[in-house]
């Protein structure tokens, strides 16, 4: 009888120990996945810009709408785009024309194309 009790206690002990180790391994893997996901979001946020356009005294100023970071300026939209090409060759820009139309600007063609029309 004592042998059965000892055997059952060993099974319970090892089940508990293995469960703890597996839970620890899973939590480490989840933490690593969270770090990778947060890094991917950070990279995307740095590559994608929602643009706020301002015009003062005939000069266009483009700002990142989310971070309020200056992106580029120019007397014409073409000049702004040329400046963006130099500073941000791999980035994507989304510019709202008004509340209904959003344009996308990206390399290598650097042409304003309609991205979304709100309904």
C-alpha positions in Angstrom: 0.0 0.0 0.0 2.8 2.4 0.8 4.4 1.6 -2.5 1.3 2.6 -4.4 1.0 5.8 -2.4 4.7 6.6 -3.1 4.2 5.9 -6.8 1.1 8.1 -7.0 2.9 10.9 -5.2 5.8 10.7 -7.6 3.4 10.9 -10.5 1.7 14.0 -9.0 5.1 15.6 -8.3 6.4 15.1 -11.8 3.1 16.1 -13.4 3.2 19.4 -11.4 6.9 20.0 -12.2 6.5 19.3 -15.9 3.4 21.6 -16.0 5.3 24.4 -14.3 8.2 24.0 -16.8 5.9 24.0 -19.8 4.0 27.0 -18.5 7.3 28.9 -18.1 8.5 27.9 -21.6 5.1 29.1 -23.0 5.3 32.4 -21.2 8.8 33.0 -22.5 7.7 32.2 -26.1 4.7 34.6 -25.7 7.0 37.4 -24.4 9.3 36.9 -27.4 6.3 36.9 -29.8 5.0 40.1 -28.2 8.4 41.8 -28.6 8.6 40.8 -32.3 5.1 42.0 -32.9 5.8 45.4 -31.2 9.0 45.7 -33.2 7.1 45.0 -36.4 4.5 47.7 -35.5 7.3 50.2 -34.8 8.9 49.5 -38.1 5.6 49.9 -40.0 4.8 53.1 -38.1 8.1 54.5 -39.2 7.5 53.5 -42.8 3.9 54.6 -43.2 2.8 58.2 -42.8 -0.6 59.8 -42.7 0.0 63.2 -44.1 -1.3 66.6 -42.9 -0.8 69.2 -45.6 -0.5 72.9 -44.7 0.0 75.8 -47.1 1.5 79.1 -45.9 2.5 81.9 -48.3 2.5 79.7 -51.4 4.6 76.9 -49.8 3.2 73.4 -49.0 4.3 71.8 -45.8 3.8 68.1 -45.2 3.6 66.8 -41.6 3.2 63.3 -40.2 -0.3 63.4 -38.8 0.4 60.9 -36.0 3.8 62.2 -34.7 3.6 65.8 -35.9 7.0 65.3 -37.5 8.0 67.5 -40.5 8.2 65.5 -43.7 8.9 67.9 -46.6 8.1 71.2 -48.1 7.9 72.8 -51.6 6.3 75.4 -53.7 4.4 72.7 -55.7 3.3 69.2 -54.9 5.8 67.9 -57.4 8.6 69.7 -55.4 7.3 68.2 -52.2 7.3 64.7 -53.8 10.9 65.2 -55.0 12.0 66.1 -51.5 10.1 63.1 -50.1 11.9 60.8 -52.6 15.3 62.0 -51.3 14.4 61.7 -47.6 12.1 58.7 -47.5 12.7 56.5 -50.6 11.0 53.4 -49.1 8.1 55.0 -47.3 4.4 55.2 -48.0 2.3 58.3 -47.6 -1.4 58.6 -47.3 -2.8 62.1 -48.1 -6.4 63.1 -47.5 -7.7 65.4 -50.2 -10.9 66.0 -48.2 -13.0 63.9 -46.0 -14.0 61.6 -48.9 -10.8 60.8 -50.9 -7.4 59.5 -49.6 -4.4 59.3 -52.0 -1.5 57.0 -51.6 2.0 58.0 -52.6 4.9 55.5 -52.7 8.0 54.6 -54.7 9.2 53.7 -57.2 6.6 55.5 -59.4 5.9 58.3 -56.8 2.5 59.0 -58.3 -0.5 60.1 -56.3 -3.1 57.3 -56.7 -6.6 57.1 -55.2 -6.4 54.8 -52.3 -9.8 55.1 -50.7 -13.1 56.9 -51.3 -15.2 57.1 -48.2 -19.0 56.7 -48.5 
